[in-house]
Amino acid sequence: MTDSRVGPPQTTQQYVLGELRRAILSGSLAPGSPIRQDALAEQFGVSRVPLREALKILEGEGQVIYRPRRGYAVAELALADFLEVYRIRQILEEEAARQAIGRITEEDIERLEEAHADVVAAGRAGEITAMAAANRRFHFTLIDAAGMPRIRRFLRILWDATDVYRSLYYGDAGNRDRVDHEHHAIIDAVRARDADELVRRLDEHRSGTIETFSAFIEGREVRDGHH
């Protein structure tokens, strides 16, 4: 189905990259699952060349891994790695939030509200990929307001590393309601220009995701016999 909102025509590689991202975000390509290039090339109606190019991009982002003689698979994190990613996120996002509070404009706040409205609409429609994209736009509007491009770049890498688990959280209606409530609290703290409250609300917001992801990863490690 063609989306009339899409701008310039996509290259084949961009199309394949978009489809792979959607499959990973939605959970139809689950963490740890092998990527069968022949089947996907047939499914997308493309040759294996743009598929390989797209997989190399996703490998650079940490969303897929290449294993010699076994091929590509969707990445999966050990619990310790996952918790490290979120700890680093906490540190960098606190710094970004404190810097952003003094610089954020009314236009930025409008963008936050628009992104949040898109999160809610996508959640109600059960569109996990669109919800994840709008959620990222919400958080990076705040991060961008800090005016710290290196922190932004590091945070993008950290967010990419856990996108493979995003569907676990957004697939649950209770979690979608929780996101709605927590985003409102974040916007209120931004409007009040209250840095401490904003940091507290962001910590609270991350904790629900950590809980959901950790339980899944821990359960998987027990099933797989990892210690």
Secondary structure as UniProt FT lines:
FT   TURN            4..5
FT   HELIX           12..26
FT   TURN            31..32
FT   HELIX           37..44
FT   HELIX           48..61
FT   STRAND          64..67
FT   TURN            68..70
FT   STRAND          71..74
FT   HELIX           79..101
FT   TURN            102..103
FT   HELIX           106..124
FT   TURN            125..126
FT   HELIX           128..145
FT   TURN            146..147
FT   HELIX           149..162
FT   HELIX           163..165
FT   HELIX           166..170
FT   HELIX           173..191
FT   TURN            192..193
FT   HELIX           195..224
//
